Amino acid sequence: MIRPLLTLSLALLIVAPAAAAPKKPKAPPPVTPAPVVAAERAFAADGLALGVKQSFLKHMADDAVVFQPEPMNAREAISRQPDAPGPKLEWWPIWAGISASGDLGFTTGPYAVGGTRRGHYFTVWKKQADGSWKWLYDGGPGSSAKDAPGPGSTPGFLPVSKHSAGDEATAWASAQAAEAALNEAAATDATSAYLAALVCEARVQGSPAPPAQGCSTFRAELATRGKFIAFKPLGGGASRAGDLAWTYGEADWAMGGRAMHGHYVRVWQFRAEGWKLVFDQILPAPPRKG
């Protein structure tokens, strides 16, 4: 009886399936700006469905900022606007970025009023505790958008940073230091200050020309600004991953002997070489009084 039992045991060992190897945990999907693009598109769709005012109120964070013409709380500013419908306002994202922690991002693209393209918007987005996205800043200059991609185009993405300046508080402090260095240098040579901070993937806008995209285009856009610019930072914030920060503030300069005033908005990304500028816009405002 031993031999048949032994034979049977060997046969069972041969035909029995090998113990399943432990499964490796699935790697998390790569972080992309797709959720920010989706939030922007939902915002724009509600602009048509609900009207501009209600859409802006629905999608903004409580601490969102707009320039009207000076910086103020967006909810307070937009709540004062009339409910009466105005010309159809449309916009769509063509370029976007996000932090490695997936909690801070931005989009930019053309906007059209009454079917006519008028300029390029810029929106900063922050993920909320409930998982929804709300905008922190929205605005943009009147500029040429006739050659920009249309609403059905696929947006380009700023590559997500692989580096971190530390936790959110540490990153925000170091981003403010980078901003202070740019602002100090801009007081004596604004173009050189910007060119030292910008990366070639960046976009710079504010003049009537299309946004400058790429290192070979920055000088022309920067030449539309003053040679010397006095900047004053007012606010912003950083991502949890410490790799993305946005800032805004005041700008004063002179062009053709005239005193000019406006506001800037920037996005900084932390890279191996430190904080680098990936987006910048200056929006003119009425001259200061007195």
C-alpha positions as CSV (number, residue, x, y, z in Angstrom):
1,M,0.0,0.0,0.0
2,I,2.9,2.3,0.5
3,R,3.9,2.5,-3.2
4,P,0.4,3.4,-4.5
5,L,0.0,6.1,-1.8
6,L,3.4,7.5,-2.5
7,T,2.6,7.6,-6.3
8,L,-0.7,9.2,-5.6
9,S,0.9,11.9,-3.4
10,L,3.5,12.7,-6.1
11,A,0.8,12.9,-8.7
12,L,-1.2,15.4,-6.6
13,L,2.0,17.5,-6.1
14,I,2.5,17.6,-9.8
15,V,-1.0,18.6,-10.8
16,A,-1.8,20.9,-7.9
17,P,-1.4,24.5,-8.8
18,A,1.5,26.3,-7.2
19,A,0.7,28.6,-4.4
20,A,-0.2,32.0,-5.8
21,A,2.7,34.5,-5.4
22,P,1.7,37.5,-3.2
23,K,0.4,40.2,-5.4
24,K,2.4,43.5,-5.5
25,P,0.3,46.5,-4.4
26,K,-0.8,48.5,-7.4
27,A,1.2,51.7,-7.9
28,P,-0.9,54.8,-7.6
29,P,-1.8,56.4,-10.9
30,P,0.5,59.2,-11.9
31,V,-0.6,62.7,-10.9
32,T,-1.7,64.8,-13.8
33,P,-3.6,68.1,-14.2
34,A,-6.6,66.3,-15.6
35,P,-8.7,66.9,-12.4
36,V,-8.0,70.7,-12.7
37,V,-8.9,70.7,-16.4
38,A,-12.1,68.9,-15.5
39,A,-12.9,71.5,-12.8
40,E,-12.3,74.3,-15.2
41,R,-14.5,72.8,-17.9
42,A,-17.3,72.3,-15.3
43,F,-16.9,75.9,-14.2
44,A,-17.2,77.0,-17.9
45,A,-20.2,74.8,-18.6
46,D,-22.0,76.2,-15.6
47,G,-21.2,79.7,-16.9
48,L,-23.5,78.8,-19.8
49,A,-26.1,76.8,-17.8
50,L,-26.4,79.0,-14.6
51,G,-25.1,82.3,-15.8
52,V,-21.7,83.8,-15.1
53,K,-22.4,85.2,-11.7
54,Q,-23.9,82.0,-10.2
55,S,-21.2,79.9,-11.8
56,F,-18.4,82.0,-10.4
57,L,-20.0,81.9,-6.9
58,K,-20.5,78.1,-7.1
59,H,-16.9,77.3,-8.0
60,M,-15.0,79.8,-5.9
61,A,-13.3,79.2,-2.6
62,D,-14.4,81.4,0.3
63,D,-11.0,83.1,0.3
64,A,-10.8,83.5,-3.5
65,V,-9.3,86.8,-4.8
66,V,-10.2,89.0,-7.8
67,F,-8.8,92.3,-8.9
68,Q,-11.7,94.9,-9.3
69,P,-9.5,96.8,-9.9
70,E,-7.7,96.3,-6.5
71,P,-7.5,92.9,-4.9
72,M,-10.5,92.0,-2.9
73,N,-12.5,88.9,-1.7
74,A,-14.1,87.4,-4.8
75,R,-17.3,86.3,-3.1
76,E,-17.9,89.7,-1.8
77,A,-17.1,91.4,-5.1
78,I,-19.1,89.0,-7.3
79,S,-22.1,88.9,-5.0
80,R,-22.6,92.6,-5.6
81,Q,-22.9,92.2,-9.4
82,P,-26.3,92.2,-11.0
83,D,-28.1,88.9,-11.7
84,A,-29.1,90.1,-15.2
85,P,-27.5,88.1,-17.9
86,G,-24.9,89.7,-20.0
87,P,-23.2,88.7,-23.3
88,K,-22.3,85.0,-23.5
89,L,-18.9,84.4,-21.8
90,E,-17.0,81.3,-22.9
91,W,-13.5,80.0,-22.0
92,W,-11.6,76.8,-22.2
93,P,-8.3,75.4,-20.9
94,I,-5.3,74.9,-23.3
95,W,-2.5,74.6,-20.7
96,A,-2.5,73.3,-17.1
97,G,-0.3,72.3,-14.2
98,I,-0.7,70.6,-10.8
99,S,1.4,69.9,-7.7
100,A,2.7,66.4,-6.9
101,S,0.3,66.2,-4.0
102,G,-2.6,66.9,-6.3
103,D,-4.0,69.7,-4.2
104,L,-2.9,72.9,-6.0
105,G,-3.1,73.6,-9.8
106,F,-3.9,76.1,-12.5
107,T,-5.2,76.4,-16.0
108,T,-5.1,79.0,-18.7
109,G,-6.6,79.5,-22.1
110,P,-8.7,81.8,-24.4
111,Y,-11.9,83.5,-23.4
112,A,-14.6,84.8,-25.7
113,V,-17.4,87.4,-25.2
114,G,-20.4,87.2,-27.4
115,G,-18.6,84.7,-29.6
116,T,-15.5,86.9,-30.1
117,R,-12.2,85.9,-28.6
118,R,-11.0,88.7,-26.3
119,G,-8.0,87.4,-24.3
120,H,-6.6,84.7,-22.1
121,Y,-7.9,83.8,-18.6
122,F,-5.8,82.4,-15.8
123,T,-7.2,80.4,-12.8
124,V,-5.6,79.0,-9.7
125,W,-7.4,76.0,-8.2
126,K,-7.2,74.3,-4.8
127,K,-8.6,70.9,-3.8
128,Q,-10.9,71.2,-0.8
129,A,-11.3,68.9,2.2
130,D,-14.3,67.3,0.6
131,G,-12.4,66.5,-2.6
132,S,-13.9,69.2,-4.7
133,W,-11.9,71.8,-6.5
134,K,-12.5,75.5,-6.0
135,W,-10.7,78.5,-7.6
136,L,-8.6,80.8,-5.6
137,Y,-7.9,83.4,-8.3
138,D,-9.5,84.1,-11.7
139,G,-8.6,86.8,-14.2
140,G,-6.7,87.6,-17.3
141,P,-5.7,90.2,-19.8
142,G,-7.3,91.3,-23.0
143,S,-5.0,89.8,-25.6
144,S,-4.9,88.2,-29.0
145,A,-6.4,84.7,-29.0
146,K,-7.2,84.3,-32.6
147,D,-4.6,81.6,-33.2
148,A,-5.1,79.8,-29.9
149,P,-6.4,76.2,-30.0
150,G,-10.2,75.9,-29.9
151,P,-12.5,74.4,-27.2
152,G,-12.2,70.9,-28.5
153,S,-8.4,70.8,-28.3
154,T,-6.4,68.7,-25.8
155,P,-4.7,70.9,-23.2
156,G,-0.9,70.8,-22.8
157,F,0.4,69.9,-19.3
158,L,3.3,71.3,-17.3
159,P,5.4,68.3,-16.2
160,V,4.8,67.6,-12.5
161,S,7.9,68.4,-10.3
162,K,9.9,65.6,-8.9
163,H,11.4,67.8,-6.2
164,S,10.2,69.4,-3.0
165,A,11.2,72.4,-0.9
166,G,9.8,70.7,2.2
167,D,6.4,70.7,3.9
168,E,3.8,73.3,3.0
169,A,4.9,75.9,5.5
170,T,8.6,75.5,4.7
171,A,7.9,75.6,1.0
172,W,5.8,78.7,1.2
173,A,8.5,80.5,3.2
174,S,11.2,79.6,0.6
175,A,8.9,80.5,-2.3
176,Q,8.4,83.9,-0.7
177,A,12.1,84.3,-0.5
178,A,12.5,83.5,-4.2
179,E,9.7,86.0,-4.9
180,A,11.5,88.6,-2.8
181,A,14.7,88.1,-4.8
182,L,13.0,88.5,-8.1
183,N,11.2,91.6,-6.9
184,E,14.4,93.2,-5.6
185,A,16.2,92.5,-8.9
186,A,13.3,93.9,-10.9
187,A,13.6,97.3,-9.2
188,T,16.8,97.8,-11.2
189,D,16.4,95.6,-14.2
190,A,13.0,93.9,-14.6
191,T,13.9,91.9,-17.8
192,S,17.0,90.4,-16.4
193,A,15.3,89.6,-13.2
194,Y,12.5,87.7,-15.0
195,L,14.9,85.9,-17.4
196,A,16.9,84.6,-14.4
197,A,13.7,83.1,-12.9
198,L,11.7,81.8,-15.9
199,V,12.0,78.4,-17.4
200,C,11.4,77.7,-21.1
201,E,8.1,75.9,-20.4
202,A,6.7,79.1,-18.8
203,R,4.1,81.4,-20.1
204,V,4.1,85.2,-19.7
205,Q,1.1,87.4,-20.5
206,G,-0.3,90.8,-20.0
207,S,0.2,92.8,-23.2
208,P,-2.2,92.7,-26.2
209,A,0.0,90.1,-27.8
210,P,-0.6,86.4,-27.4
211,P,1.0,84.9,-24.3
212,A,4.8,84.4,-24.6
213,Q,5.6,80.7,-24.7
214,G,9.2,79.6,-24.7
215,C,12.5,81.3,-23.9
216,S,12.9,82.9,-27.4
217,T,9.6,84.8,-26.9
218,F,10.0,86.2,-23.4
219,R,12.0,89.3,-24.1
220,A,9.4,90.7,-26.5
221,E,6.7,90.4,-23.9
222,L,8.8,91.7,-21.1
223,A,9.7,94.7,-23.2
224,T,6.1,95.9,-23.0
225,R,6.6,96.4,-19.2
226,G,8.7,99.0,-17.5
227,K,12.5,98.7,-17.3
228,F,12.2,99.1,-13.6
229,I,9.2,97.6,-11.7
230,A,8.4,98.0,-8.0
231,F,6.6,94.9,-6.8
232,K,4.8,94.4,-3.5
233,P,3.7,90.9,-2.6
234,L,0.2,90.5,-1.1
235,G,-0.6,86.8,-0.8
236,G,-0.7,83.3,-2.3
237,G,0.1,79.8,-1.0
238,A,2.0,76.5,-1.5
239,S,1.0,72.9,-2.1
240,R,1.3,70.2,0.5
241,A,4.1,68.6,-1.5
242,G,6.1,71.7,-1.4
243,D,6.6,71.8,-5.1
244,L,4.2,74.4,-6.4
245,A,3.3,77.9,-5.1
246,W,1.2,80.8,-6.4
247,T,1.7,84.5,-5.5
248,Y,0.1,87.8,-6.3
249,G,0.7,91.4,-5.5
250,E,1.0,95.0,-6.7
251,A,3.2,96.4,-9.5
252,D,4.2,99.9,-10.3
253,W,6.3,101.1,-13.2
254,A,6.7,103.8,-15.8
255,M,6.1,103.7,-19.6
256,G,6.7,106.7,-21.8
257,G,6.9,109.0,-18.8
258,R,3.6,107.9,-17.4
259,A,3.2,106.2,-14.0
260,M,1.6,102.8,-14.4
261,H,0.0,100.6,-11.8
262,G,-1.3,97.0,-11.8
263,H,-1.2,93.6,-10.2
264,Y,0.8,90.5,-10.9
265,V,0.0,86.8,-10.5
266,R,2.7,84.1,-10.6
267,V,3.1,80.4,-10.3
268,W,6.4,79.0,-9.0
269,Q,7.5,75.4,-9.4
270,F,10.3,73.8,-7.2
271,R,13.0,72.1,-9.3
272,A,16.5,70.7,-8.7
273,E,17.9,74.2,-9.1
274,G,15.3,75.7,-6.7
275,W,12.1,77.7,-7.3
276,K,11.5,78.7,-10.9
277,L,8.8,80.8,-12.5
278,V,6.4,78.9,-14.7
279,F,3.7,81.5,-15.1
280,D,3.5,85.3,-14.8
281,Q,1.0,87.9,-15.8
282,I,0.6,91.6,-15.0
283,L,-2.8,93.2,-15.3
284,P,-2.9,97.0,-15.6
285,A,-5.2,98.9,-13.2
286,P,-6.1,102.6,-13.0
287,P,-3.2,104.9,-11.9
288,R,-2.8,105.4,-8.2
289,K,-4.5,108.6,-6.8
290,G,-2.5,111.3,-5.3
